Amino acid sequence: MPKTSARLLSLLSLLQARRDWPGALLAERLDVSQRTVRRDVDRLRELGYPIAAFKGPDGGYRLEAGTELPPLLFDDEQAVALAIALQIATTTGAGIEEAAARALNTVRQVMPARLRHRIDTLQVTAVERPAIRPDPQVDSGVLMALSAAVHAREVLRFDYGPASPPGADDNGVHTPPRRVQPHHLVTWGGRWYLVAWDLDREDWRSFRADRITPRTPTGPRFTPRELPGGEVAAFVAGRFLGSDGSGDWPCRGEVILDLPAAAVSRYTRDGVVEELGPDRCRLVLGSWSWPALAAAIGRFDADIEVVGPAELKDAFAHLAQRFANAATGSPATP
């Protein structure tokens, strides 16, 4: 029979692996009697672990959440994964950088030497994507309030606007709070968004979490609605593609390039590339505006044949004149 301390760690590991454990199965896995299991459970309870007993034909034990955080037990893979996650927490925009650093230091101190060495050699430098302006940080308390409302399925009231006092818009005019049914809290491109059904506008909306000031208390519970498309990732991506919520770019055009399809597809994230020959391909691409679409296509060093629409041809002509003026130093045409 293993020593009591080792057996307690094994018992704790089993209790963390699944929700309910029949007493007989625990005894079998630990190779002890059920009476010994009961004694070990009592010892863990004395150490602060809230272990509940349940009755029935397969009566057993369940590790529940408590009012305090007792010592945790991680296997090697879990410990390494936790350390990596804490090191890259600076890119989440959740305002938890200092807390993550303290948590990593705490975890490291209680790790065995072999794991501490692995963590010390695994130095991850979290580099945020370049941006014209830094992504806004969200107060962790706001994220917790939004997440709690999503989980509880309770109507949420909040003031919404950049750097505005509660209940006021950008011009200082007091406005009523937004009332929504919160469904999902998501992160996209370094920012946090709340996906919700707007009760006043009777439509789906996505709100930047850094602009939300929650009000209390929350409202009544609601029955969740079915998100358009059924998947939150596709819904959010669609909202960023088309401002009308159609899930497509406002401007989409078709051209033929004198380049191999393999060379074009390598640099096209959401375009459609069709091979027309060894050094010729068809490209269908979208963007926010026609000049932006023409500029995106123009970055390919190849001759371009515009298939359509006419707005794309006009955009190429407009950019051609602008570039010609820039090359000769001529004044811009109105």
ChimeraX attribute file (.defattr): number of C-alpha atoms within 10 A of each C-alpha:
attribute: neighborCount
match mode: 1-to-1
recipient: residues
	/A:1	8
	/A:2	11
	/A:3	7
	/A:4	12
	/A:5	10
	/A:6	11
	/A:7	17
	/A:8	18
	/A:9	14
	/A:10	15
	/A:11	19
	/A:12	19
	/A:13	15
	/A:14	17
	/A:15	18
	/A:16	16
	/A:17	10
	/A:18	10
	/A:19	11
	/A:20	18
	/A:21	21
	/A:22	17
	/A:23	20
	/A:24	16
	/A:25	13
	/A:26	19
	/A:27	18
	/A:28	12
	/A:29	12
	/A:30	18
	/A:31	14
	/A:32	15
	/A:33	13
	/A:34	17
	/A:35	12
	/A:36	14
	/A:37	23
	/A:38	15
	/A:39	11
	/A:40	19
	/A:41	21
	/A:42	14
	/A:43	14
	/A:44	17
	/A:45	13
	/A:46	10
	/A:47	11
	/A:48	14
	/A:49	22
	/A:50	20
	/A:51	18
	/A:52	14
	/A:53	16
	/A:54	15
	/A:55	9
	/A:56	7
	/A:57	7
	/A:58	13
	/A:59	13
	/A:60	20
	/A:61	21
	/A:62	17
	/A:63	19
	/A:64	12
	/A:65	12
	/A:66	11
	/A:67	8
	/A:68	9
	/A:69	10
	/A:70	13
	/A:71	9
	/A:72	10
	/A:73	13
	/A:74	12
	/A:75	9
	/A:76	14
	/A:77	9
	/A:78	11
	/A:79	18
	/A:80	17
	/A:81	11
	/A:82	15
	/A:83	22
	/A:84	16
	/A:85	14
	/A:86	20
	/A:87	19
	/A:88	17
	/A:89	18
	/A:90	19
	/A:91	18
	/A:92	19
	/A:93	21
	/A:94	22
	/A:95	18
	/A:96	17
	/A:97	17
	/A:98	11
	/A:99	12
	/A:100	18
	/A:101	16
	/A:102	12
	/A:103	15
	/A:104	18
	/A:105	13
	/A:106	11
	/A:107	14
	/A:108	18
	/A:109	10
	/A:110	11
	/A:111	15
	/A:112	10
	/A:113	11
	/A:114	9
	/A:115	17
	/A:116	17
	/A:117	12
	/A:118	12
	/A:119	19
	/A:120	11
	/A:121	9
	/A:122	13
	/A:123	11
	/A:124	14
	/A:125	9
	/A:126	11
	/A:127	9
	/A:128	14
	/A:129	10
	/A:130	8
	/A:131	7
	/A:132	5
	/A:133	6
	/A:134	11
	/A:135	18
	/A:136	16
	/A:137	16
	/A:138	20
	/A:139	16
	/A:140	13
	/A:141	12
	/A:142	17
	/A:143	21
	/A:144	11
	/A:145	17
	/A:146	24
	/A:147	18
	/A:148	14
	/A:149	21
	/A:150	21
	/A:151	13
	/A:152	15
	/A:153	19
	/A:154	21
	/A:155	22
	/A:156	25
	/A:157	21
	/A:158	20
	/A:159	21
	/A:160	24
	/A:161	18
	/A:162	12
	/A:163	12
	/A:164	17
	/A:165	15
	/A:166	19
	/A:167	17
	/A:168	17
	/A:169	17
	/A:170	11
	/A:171	7
	/A:172	11
	/A:173	10
	/A:174	13
	/A:175	12
	/A:176	13
	/A:177	17
	/A:178	18
	/A:179	19
	/A:180	24
	/A:181	25
	/A:182	29
	/A:183	25
	/A:184	18
	/A:185	21
	/A:186	17
	/A:187	17
	/A:188	12
	/A:189	11
	/A:190	16
	/A:191	18
	/A:192	24
	/A:193	22
	/A:194	22
	/A:195	24
	/A:196	23
	/A:197	21
	/A:198	18
	/A:199	13
	/A:200	9
	/A:201	11
	/A:202	9
	/A:203	10
	/A:204	18
	/A:205	17
	/A:206	20
	/A:207	15
	/A:208	19
	/A:209	25
	/A:210	22
	/A:211	19
	/A:212	24
	/A:213	20
	/A:214	21
	/A:215	15
	/A:216	9
	/A:217	10
	/A:218	18
	/A:219	16
	/A:220	11
	/A:221	13
	/A:222	12
	/A:223	8
	/A:224	13
	/A:225	12
	/A:226	9
	/A:227	16
	/A:228	11
	/A:229	10
	/A:230	10
	/A:231	10
	/A:232	16
	/A:233	12
	/A:234	13
	/A:235	20
	/A:236	19
	/A:237	14
	/A:238	18
	/A:239	17
	/A:240	17
	/A:241	18
	/A:242	16
	/A:243	13
	/A:244	12
	/A:245	17
	/A:246	13
	/A:247	16
	/A:248	18
	/A:249	19
	/A:250	15
	/A:251	18
	/A:252	19
	/A:253	21
	/A:254	20
	/A:255	20
	/A:256	20
	/A:257	24
	/A:258	19
	/A:259	21
	/A:260	18
	/A:261	21
	/A:262	14
	/A:263	13
	/A:264	22
	/A:265	17
	/A:266	9
	/A:267	10
	/A:268	15
	/A:269	8
	/A:270	10
	/A:271	15
	/A:272	15
	/A:273	22
	/A:274	17
	/A:275	18
	/A:276	15
	/A:277	12
	/A:278	11
	/A:279	13
	/A:280	18
	/A:281	21
	/A:282	23
	/A:283	22
	/A:284	18
	/A:285	21
	/A:286	22
	/A:287	19
	/A:288	16
	/A:289	16
	/A:290	21
	/A:291	20
	/A:292	17
	/A:293	19
	/A:294	25
	/A:295	15
	/A:296	14
	/A:297	23
	/A:298	15
	/A:299	8
	/A:300	15
	/A:301	10
	/A:302	13
	/A:303	11
	/A:304	14
	/A:305	13
	/A:306	17
	/A:307	15
	/A:308	13
	/A:309	14
	/A:310	10
	/A:311	16
	/A:312	23
	/A:313	19
	/A:314	14
	/A:315	17
	/A:316	20
	/A:317	14
	/A:318	14
	/A:319	17
	/A:320	12
	/A:321	13
	/A:322	15
	/A:323	14
	/A:324	12
	/A:325	14
	/A:326	12
	/A:327	9
	/A:328	8
	/A:329	9
	/A:330	11
	/A:331	9
	/A:332	11
	/A:333	8
	/A:334	3
